[in-house]
Amino acid sequence: MNKLVMALAYVHRYGLIAALILTKCANNLKLLGIFLLTYAVWTLVGYLLKWKHIYCSWQNAYHEKMTPSSTNWRHIDKKDVWCVTFLFCLAGFVVLIVF
């Protein structure tokens, strides 16, 4: 189970980068906006519902070892989560409106 959580954490952390590259190659900017909004919602919902893979993704962002079996949500800075979510939502809306 821990390997699945860690795999989902890597998908959450690096999947957006792969999606950005794919949308750039496909030259589809509306899809980029959808990916940005989806990532923001996924991050926020995962944080609010305390999904373990989101916690591990933040550990990876902080350059720490992933510990899916023991989570300490107080360790994750709330302003990081809210700012990242806000920025990705804003970017997603801007991309969808402009293109």
N, CA, C and O atoms as a GROMACS GRO file, in nm:
protein
  396
    1MET      N    1   0.082  -0.120   0.000
    1MET     CA    2   0.000   0.000   0.000
    1MET      C    3   0.087   0.126   0.000
    1MET      O    4   0.053   0.225  -0.065
    2ASN      N    5   0.198   0.122   0.073
    2ASN     CA    6   0.287   0.238   0.079
    2ASN      C    7   0.345   0.272  -0.057
    2ASN      O    8   0.363   0.389  -0.091
    3LYS      N    9   0.374   0.169  -0.136
    3LYS     CA   10   0.430   0.194  -0.270
    3LYS      C   11   0.327   0.261  -0.360
    3LYS      O   12   0.362   0.346  -0.442
    4LEU      N   13   0.200   0.224  -0.345
    4LEU     CA   14   0.094   0.288  -0.422
    4LEU      C   15   0.080   0.435  -0.383
    4LEU      O   16   0.066   0.522  -0.469
    5VAL      N   17   0.084   0.463  -0.254
    5VAL     CA   18   0.076   0.601  -0.206
    5VAL      C   19   0.193   0.682  -0.259
    5VAL      O   20   0.176   0.796  -0.302
    6MET      N   21   0.311   0.625  -0.255
    6MET     CA   22   0.430   0.696  -0.304
    6MET      C   23   0.421   0.717  -0.456
    6MET      O   24   0.462   0.822  -0.506
    7ALA      N   25   0.370   0.619  -0.528
    7ALA     CA   26   0.354   0.634  -0.673
    7ALA      C   27   0.255   0.746  -0.704
    7ALA      O   28   0.278   0.826  -0.794
    8LEU      N   29   0.144   0.751  -0.631
    8LEU     CA   30   0.047   0.859  -0.650
    8LEU      C   31   0.107   0.995  -0.614
    8LEU      O   32   0.075   1.096  -0.676
    9ALA      N   33   0.193   0.996  -0.514
    9ALA     CA   34   0.260   1.122  -0.476
    9ALA      C   35   0.350   1.171  -0.589
    9ALA      O   36   0.354   1.290  -0.618
   10TYR      N   37   0.421   1.079  -0.653
   10TYR     CA   38   0.505   1.118  -0.767
   10TYR      C   39   0.420   1.165  -0.886
   10TYR      O   40   0.457   1.259  -0.956
   11VAL      N   41   0.306   1.098  -0.908
   11VAL     CA   42   0.217   1.142  -1.015
   11VAL      C   43   0.165   1.282  -0.985
   11VAL      O   44   0.158   1.367  -1.074
   12HIS      N   45   0.128   1.307  -0.861
   12HIS     CA   46   0.080   1.440  -0.823
   12HIS      C   47   0.189   1.544  -0.838
   12HIS      O   48   0.163   1.655  -0.886
   13ARG      N   49   0.308   1.511  -0.799
   13ARG     CA   50   0.417   1.609  -0.800
   13ARG      C   51   0.470   1.634  -0.940
   13ARG      O   52   0.494   1.749  -0.979
   14TYR      N   53   0.489   1.527  -1.018
   14TYR     CA   54   0.555   1.541  -1.147
   14TYR      C   55   0.461   1.520  -1.266
   14TYR      O   56   0.500   1.546  -1.380
   15GLY      N   57   0.340   1.474  -1.241
   15GLY     CA   58   0.245   1.454  -1.349
   15GLY      C   59   0.204   1.583  -1.417
   15GLY      O   60   0.178   1.586  -1.537
   16LEU      N   61   0.200   1.691  -1.339
   16LEU     CA   62   0.166   1.820  -1.398
   16LEU      C   63   0.272   1.863  -1.497
   16LEU      O   64   0.240   1.920  -1.602
   17ILE      N   65   0.396   1.838  -1.467
   17ILE     CA   66   0.504   1.873  -1.559
   17ILE      C   67   0.488   1.796  -1.690
   17ILE      O   68   0.503   1.853  -1.798
   18ALA      N   69   0.459   1.667  -1.680
   18ALA     CA   70   0.437   1.587  -1.801
   18ALA      C   71   0.316   1.638  -1.879
   18ALA      O   72   0.319   1.643  -2.002
   19ALA      N   73   0.211   1.676  -1.808
   19ALA     CA   74   0.092   1.730  -1.875
   19ALA      C   75   0.123   1.862  -1.945
   19ALA      O   76   0.075   1.887  -2.056
   20LEU      N   77   0.204   1.945  -1.882
   20LEU     CA   78   0.242   2.072  -1.943
   20LEU      C   79   0.321   2.049  -2.071
   20LEU      O   80   0.300   2.118  -2.171
   21ILE      N   81   0.412   1.954  -2.068
   21ILE     CA   82   0.492   1.923  -2.188
   21ILE      C   83   0.403   1.869  -2.299
   21ILE      O   84   0.417   1.906  -2.415
   22LEU      N   85   0.310   1.779  -2.262
   22LEU     CA   86   0.220   1.722  -2.363
   22LEU      C   87   0.130   1.828  -2.426
   22LEU      O   88   0.108   1.827  -2.547
   23THR      N   89   0.078   1.920  -2.344
   23THR     CA   90  -0.009   2.023  -2.400
   23THR      C   91   0.070   2.121  -2.486
   23THR      O   92   0.018   2.174  -2.585
   24LYS      N   93   0.194   2.145  -2.450
   24LYS     CA   94   0.279   2.232  -2.533
   24LYS      C   95   0.308   2.165  -2.667
   24LYS      O   96   0.303   2.230  -2.772
   25CYS      N   97   0.338   2.035  -2.663
   25CYS     CA   98   0.364   1.962  -2.787
   25CYS      C   99   0.238   1.955  -2.874
   25CYS      O  100   0.247   1.963  -2.996
   26ALA      N  101   0.123   1.941  -2.811
   26ALA     CA  102  -0.002   1.934  -2.886
   26ALA      C  103  -0.054   2.073  -2.923
   26ALA      O  104  -0.147   2.086  -3.002
   27ASN      N  105   0.008   2.175  -2.868
   27ASN     CA  106  -0.029   2.314  -2.895
   27ASN      C  107  -0.177   2.338  -2.861
   27ASN      O  108  -0.250   2.404  -2.935
   28ASN      N  109  -0.220   2.282  -2.747
   28ASN     CA  110  -0.358   2.294  -2.702
   28ASN      C  111  -0.360   2.367  -2.568
   28ASN      O  112  -0.343   2.304  -2.464
   29LEU      N  113  -0.380   2.496  -2.571
   29LEU     CA  114  -0.372   2.575  -2.449
   29LEU      C  115  -0.497   2.565  -2.362
   29LEU      O  116  -0.489   2.586  -2.241
   30LYS      N  117  -0.612   2.532  -2.421
   30LYS     CA  118  -0.731   2.511  -2.338
   30LYS      C  119  -0.712   2.389  -2.249
   30LYS      O  120  -0.754   2.388  -2.133
   31LEU      N  121  -0.650   2.287  -2.304
   31LEU     CA  122  -0.621   2.168  -2.225
   31LEU      C  123  -0.525   2.201  -2.112
   31LEU      O  124  -0.536   2.146  -2.002
   32LEU      N  125  -0.433   2.290  -2.138
   32LEU     CA  126  -0.340   2.335  -2.033
   32LEU      C  127  -0.418   2.399  -1.919
   32LEU      O  128  -0.390   2.371  -1.802
   33GLY      N  129  -0.514   2.485  -1.950
   33GLY     CA  130  -0.596   2.548  -1.846
   33GLY      C  131  -0.673   2.446  -1.765
   33GLY      O  132  -0.686   2.458  -1.643
   34ILE      N  133  -0.725   2.344  -1.833
   34ILE     CA  134  -0.798   2.238  -1.763
   34ILE      C  135  -0.705   2.161  -1.671
   34ILE      O  136  -0.742   2.129  -1.558
   35PHE      N  137  -0.584   2.130  -1.718
   35PHE     CA  138  -0.486   2.060  -1.633
   35PHE      C  139  -0.450   2.143  -1.510
   35PHE      O  140  -0.440   2.089  -1.400
   36LEU      N  141  -0.430   2.272  -1.527
   36LEU     CA  142  -0.395   2.358  -1.415
   36LEU      C  143  -0.507   2.363  -1.311
   36LEU      O  144  -0.482   2.355  -1.191
   37LEU      N  145  -0.630   2.376  -1.357
   37LEU     CA  146  -0.744   2.376  -1.264
   37LEU      C  147  -0.761   2.241  -1.194
   37LEU      O  148  -0.789   2.236  -1.074
   38THR      N  149  -0.743   2.133  -1.269
   38THR     CA  150  -0.754   1.999  -1.211
   38THR      C  151  -0.648   1.977  -1.104
   38THR      O  152  -0.676   1.922  -0.998
   39TYR      N  153  -0.527   2.021  -1.132
   39TYR     CA  154  -0.419   2.007  -1.034
   39TYR      C  155  -0.449   2.086  -0.908
   39TYR      O  156  -0.426   2.037  -0.797
   40ALA      N  157  -0.500   2.207  -0.923
   40ALA     CA  158  -0.531   2.289  -0.807
   40ALA      C  159  -0.640   2.226  -0.722
   40ALA      O  160  -0.630   2.222  -0.599
   41VAL      N  161  -0.745   2.177  -0.786
   41VAL     CA  162  -0.854   2.114  -0.713
   41VAL      C  163  -0.807   1.986  -0.646
   41VAL      O  164  -0.841   1.959  -0.531
   42TRP      N  165  -0.729   1.906  -0.718
   42TRP     CA  166  -0.675   1.781  -0.663
   42TRP      C  167  -0.591   1.810  -0.539
   42TRP      O  168  -0.603   1.740  -0.438
   43THR      N  169  -0.508   1.911  -0.545
   43THR     CA  170  -0.423   1.946  -0.431
   43THR      C  171  -0.506   1.993  -0.313
   43THR      O  172  -0.483   1.950  -0.200
   44LEU      N  173  -0.601   2.081  -0.337
   44LEU     CA  174  -0.682   2.135  -0.228
   44LEU      C  175  -0.770   2.029  -0.164
   44LEU      O  176  -0.775   2.018  -0.041
   45VAL      N  177  -0.839   1.951  -0.245
   45VAL     CA  178  -0.926   1.846  -0.191
   45VAL      C  179  -0.842   1.742  -0.116
   45VAL      O  180  -0.881   1.697  -0.008
   46GLY      N  181  -0.728   1.706  -0.172
   46GLY     CA  182  -0.641   1.609  -0.104
   46GLY      C  183  -0.589   1.661   0.029
   46GLY      O  184  -0.576   1.584   0.124
   47TYR      N  185  -0.561   1.789   0.035
   47TYR     CA  186  -0.515   1.848   0.162
   47TYR      C  187  -0.629   1.850   0.264
   47TYR      O  188  -0.610   1.815   0.380
   48LEU      N  189  -0.747   1.892   0.219
   48LEU     CA  190  -0.860   1.902   0.312
   48LEU      C  191  -0.908   1.765   0.360
   48LEU      O  192  -0.951   1.751   0.475
   49LEU      N  193  -0.900   1.664   0.273
   49LEU     CA  194  -0.943   1.530   0.312
   49LEU      C  195  -0.829   1.443   0.368
   49LEU      O  196  -0.848   1.326   0.401
   50LYS      N  197  -0.711   1.504   0.376
   50LYS     CA  198  -0.592   1.438   0.434
   50LYS      C  199  -0.553   1.311   0.361
   50LYS      O  200  -0.529   1.207   0.423
   51TRP      N  201  -0.546   1.320   0.228
   51TRP     CA  202  -0.500   1.206   0.149
   51TRP      C  203  -0.350   1.190   0.170
   51TRP      O  204  -0.275   1.287   0.165
   52LYS      N  205  -0.308   1.066   0.193
   52LYS     CA  206  -0.168   1.039   0.223
   52LYS      C  207  -0.076   1.074   0.107
   52LYS      O  208   0.036   1.121   0.130
   53HIS      N  209  -0.119   1.052  -0.016
   53HIS     CA  210  -0.030   1.080  -0.129
   53HIS      C  211  -0.006   1.231  -0.144
   53HIS      O  212   0.099   1.272  -0.195
   54ILE      N  213  -0.100   1.312  -0.102
   54ILE     CA  214  -0.079   1.457  -0.106
   54ILE      C  215   0.024   1.496   0.000
   54ILE      O  216   0.109   1.581  -0.024
   55TYR      N  217   0.014   1.434   0.117
   55TYR     CA  218   0.113   1.460   0.222
   55TYR      C  219   0.253   1.420   0.173
   55TYR      O  220   0.349   1.495   0.192
   56CYS      N  221   0.264   1.304   0.112
   56CYS     CA  222   0.394   1.259   0.061
   56CYS      C  223   0.444   1.349  -0.052
   56CYS      O  224   0.565   1.371  -0.065
   57SER      N  225   0.354   1.400  -0.132
   57SER     CA  226   0.392   1.491  -0.238
   57SER      C  227   0.452   1.619  -0.179
   57SER      O  228   0.551   1.671  -0.230
   58TRP      N  229   0.392   1.669  -0.071
   58TRP     CA  230   0.448   1.788  -0.006
   58TRP      C  231   0.582   1.755   0.060
   58TRP      O  232   0.673   1.839   0.060
   59GLN      N  233   0.596   1.636   0.115
   59GLN     CA  234   0.726   1.596   0.169
   59GLN      C  235   0.830   1.597   0.059
   59GLN      O  236   0.942   1.644   0.080
   60ASN      N  237   0.795   1.547  -0.058
   60ASN     CA  238   0.887   1.548  -0.170
   60ASN      C  239   0.921   1.690  -0.211
   60ASN      O  240   1.035   1.720  -0.246
   61ALA      N  241   0.823   1.779  -0.207
   61ALA     CA  242   0.846   1.920  -0.241
   61ALA      C  243   0.941   1.984  -0.140
   61ALA      O  244   1.020   2.072  -0.176
   62TYR      N  245   0.933   1.942  -0.015
   62TYR     CA  246   1.021   1.993   0.090
   62TYR      C  247   1.155   1.920   0.093
   62TYR      O  248   1.237   1.944   0.182
   63HIS      N  249   1.178   1.830  -0.002
   63HIS     CA  250   1.301   1.750  -0.012
   63HIS      C  251   1.323   1.664   0.112
   63HIS      O  252   1.433   1.655   0.166
   64GLU      N  253   1.215   1.601   0.156
   64GLU     CA  254   1.220   1.510   0.270
   64GLU      C  255   1.184   1.370   0.224
   64GLU      O  256   1.127   1.351   0.117
   65LYS      N  257   1.218   1.272   0.306
   65LYS     CA  258   1.183   1.134   0.277
   65LYS      C  259   1.032   1.117   0.295
   65LYS      O  260   0.974   1.165   0.393
   66MET      N  261   0.969   1.046   0.200
   66MET     CA  262   0.826   1.022   0.209
   66MET      C  263   0.796   0.919   0.316
   66MET      O  264   0.859   0.813   0.322
   67THR      N  265   0.699   0.950   0.401
   67THR     CA  266   0.659   0.860   0.508
   67THR      C  267   0.508   0.841   0.505
   67THR      O  268   0.436   0.903   0.583
   68PRO      N  269   0.459   0.754   0.414
   68PRO     CA  270   0.314   0.737   0.405
   68PRO      C  271   0.251   0.670   0.527
   68PRO      O  272   0.131   0.685   0.551
   69SER      N  273   0.330   0.597   0.604
   69SER     CA  274   0.274   0.528   0.720
   69SER      C  275   0.257   0.621   0.840
   69SER      O  276   0.179   0.591   0.931
   70SER      N  277   0.329   0.732   0.843
   70SER     CA  278   0.312   0.828   0.953
   70SER      C  279   0.304   0.968   0.895
   70SER      O  280   0.400   1.021   0.839
   71THR      N  281   0.186   1.027   0.910
   71THR     CA  282   0.163   1.161   0.856
   71THR      C  283   0.146   1.260   0.970
   71THR      O  284   0.080   1.232   1.070
   72ASN      N  285   0.206   1.376   0.953
   72ASN     CA  286   0.193   1.486   1.048
   72ASN      C  287   0.151   1.609   0.968
   72ASN      O  288   0.236   1.683   0.919
   73TRP      N  289   0.022   1.630   0.956
   73TRP     CA  290  -0.029   1.736   0.870
   73TRP      C  291   0.007   1.874   0.921
   73TRP      O  292   0.006   1.970   0.844
   74ARG      N  293   0.039   1.887   1.049
   74ARG     CA  294   0.081   2.017   1.101
   74ARG      C  295   0.216   2.058   1.045
   74ARG      O  296   0.255   2.175   1.052
   75HIS      N  297   0.289   1.961   0.991
   75HIS     CA  298   0.421   1.987   0.932
   75HIS      C  299   0.408   2.063   0.799
   75HIS      O  300   0.498   2.138   0.761
   76ILE      N  301   0.296   2.045   0.730
   76ILE     CA  302   0.274   2.112   0.602
   76ILE      C  303   0.226   2.254   0.629
   76ILE      O  304   0.128   2.275   0.701
   77ASP      N  305   0.294   2.350   0.572
   77ASP     CA  306   0.260   2.490   0.593
   77ASP      C  307   0.133   2.524   0.516
   77ASP      O  308   0.127   2.507   0.394
   78LYS      N  309   0.031   2.572   0.587
   78LYS     CA  310  -0.098   2.601   0.523
   78LYS      C  311  -0.085   2.707   0.414
   78LYS      O  312  -0.152   2.699   0.311
   79LYS      N  313   0.000   2.804   0.436
   79LYS     CA  314   0.011   2.909   0.334
   79LYS      C  315   0.071   2.854   0.205
   79LYS      O  316   0.040   2.905   0.097
   80ASP      N  317   0.156   2.752   0.213
   80ASP     CA  318   0.208   2.688   0.093
   80ASP      C  319   0.094   2.626   0.013
   80ASP      O  320   0.083   2.646  -0.108
   81VAL      N  321   0.009   2.551   0.081
   81VAL     CA  322  -0.102   2.483   0.014
   81VAL      C  323  -0.198   2.584  -0.047
   81VAL      O  324  -0.235   2.572  -0.163
   82TRP      N  325  -0.238   2.682   0.030
   82TRP     CA  326  -0.335   2.779  -0.019
   82TRP      C  327  -0.277   2.865  -0.131
   82TRP      O  328  -0.347   2.894  -0.228
   83CYS      N  329  -0.152   2.905  -0.118
   83CYS     CA  330  -0.090   2.988  -0.224
   83CYS      C  331  -0.072   2.909  -0.354
   83CYS      O  332  -0.102   2.960  -0.461
   84VAL      N  333  -0.024   2.787  -0.344
   84VAL     CA  334  -0.006   2.704  -0.464
   84VAL      C  335  -0.141   2.679  -0.531
   84VAL      O  336  -0.154   2.691  -0.653
   85THR      N  337  -0.241   2.644  -0.451
   85THR     CA  338  -0.374   2.620  -0.507
   85THR      C  339  -0.429   2.745  -0.574
   85THR      O  340  -0.482   2.737  -0.684
   86PHE      N  341  -0.416   2.859  -0.508
   86PHE     CA  342  -0.465   2.984  -0.566
   86PHE      C  343  -0.393   3.018  -0.696
   86PHE      O  344  -0.456   3.056  -0.794
   87LEU      N  345  -0.262   3.003  -0.696
   87LEU     CA  346  -0.185   3.037  -0.816
   87LEU      C  347  -0.221   2.946  -0.935
   87LEU      O  348  -0.234   2.994  -1.048
   88PHE      N  349  -0.237   2.817  -0.910
   88PHE     CA  350  -0.273   2.726  -1.018
   88PHE      C  351  -0.417   2.750  -1.066
   88PHE      O  352  -0.445   2.740  -1.185
   89CYS      N  353  -0.508   2.782  -0.974
   89CYS     CA  354  -0.645   2.816  -1.015
   89CYS      C  355  -0.644   2.943  -1.099
   89CYS      O  356  -0.708   2.949  -1.204
   90LEU      N  357  -0.572   3.043  -1.053
   90LEU     CA  358  -0.565   3.170  -1.126
   90LEU      C  359  -0.505   3.148  -1.265
   90LEU      O  360  -0.557   3.199  -1.364
   91ALA      N  361  -0.396   3.074  -1.272
   91ALA     CA  362  -0.332   3.046  -1.401
   91ALA      C  363  -0.426   2.968  -1.492
   91ALA      O  364  -0.434   2.997  -1.612
   92GLY      N  365  -0.497   2.871  -1.438
   92GLY     CA  366  -0.591   2.793  -1.517
   92GLY      C  367  -0.703   2.879  -1.574
   92GLY      O  368  -0.737   2.868  -1.692
   93PHE      N  369  -0.760   2.966  -1.489
   93PHE     CA  370  -0.866   3.054  -1.536
   93PHE      C  371  -0.815   3.153  -1.641
   93PHE      O  372  -0.883   3.179  -1.741
   94VAL      N  373  -0.697   3.207  -1.620
   94VAL     CA  374  -0.640   3.302  -1.715
   94VAL      C  375  -0.617   3.235  -1.851
   94VAL      O  376  -0.651   3.292  -1.955
   95VAL      N  377  -0.561   3.115  -1.849
   95VAL     CA  378  -0.538   3.043  -1.974
   95VAL      C  379  -0.669   3.014  -2.045
   95VAL      O  380  -0.679   3.029  -2.167
   96LEU      N  381  -0.770   2.970  -1.969
   96LEU     CA  382  -0.899   2.940  -2.032
   96LEU      C  383  -0.968   3.065  -2.087
   96LEU      O  384  -1.031   3.059  -2.192
   97ILE      N  385  -0.956   3.176  -2.017
   97ILE     CA  386  -1.019   3.300  -2.063
   97ILE      C  387  -0.946   3.357  -2.184
   97ILE      O  388  -1.009   3.398  -2.282
   98VAL      N  389  -0.814   3.360  -2.178
   98VAL     CA  390  -0.736   3.420  -2.287
   98VAL      C  391  -0.741   3.337  -2.415
   98VAL      O  392  -0.749   3.392  -2.524
   99PHE      N  393  -0.736   3.207  -2.401
   99PHE     CA  394  -0.733   3.121  -2.520
   99PHE      C  395  -0.865   3.051  -2.533
   99PHE      O  396  -0.884   2.973  -2.627
   0.00000   0.00000   0.00000
